Amino acid sequence: MTILIIEDDDGVASFLKRGLEAEGFAVERARDGASGLAEAGDHALVILDLNLPRMDGLDVCREMRRRGVSSPVLMLTARDALADKVEGFDAGADDYLTKPFAFEELLARVKALVRRGAGLPARPQRIAVRDLVYDRETMQVRRGDRSIDLTTKEMAILDL
């Protein structure tokens, strides 16, 4: 299982890499947001800092989700205000941990996220069958050029 760490601080990244490799994980690292986004794909987990050069972590997470990357994301950052945490979850993060942190807590969160994400196929954001299109992100259904309004229950059934 490979974990991608997107972190510009060499000390933090090295500490995470050593600890996670000691627990049996393979670890890759990106030093900035743009590189991290380019490398994001089929990982068991992405550990993502928010204050990154070239592209902010929130933007990285949003773009990963827009592209259909389903790897769980653990935001690991010094931003500890409630508004920052909410913004992180709204951007698509699965968990949020603030620095400084205890490695034991980070490891427990990593294991939980990997366990939850293991074996789950990626869910496409957009499904099309002939001229019928369902967009999960916008919750819109179209047949050709015509929008189809569905009730909440109908939408839930379609999503299943």
Summary of the structure (lengths in Angstrom):
residues: 160
radius of gyration: 17.7
end to end distance: 28.1
largest distance: 54.9
contacts: 458
relative contact order: 0.12
helix: 39%
strand: 24%
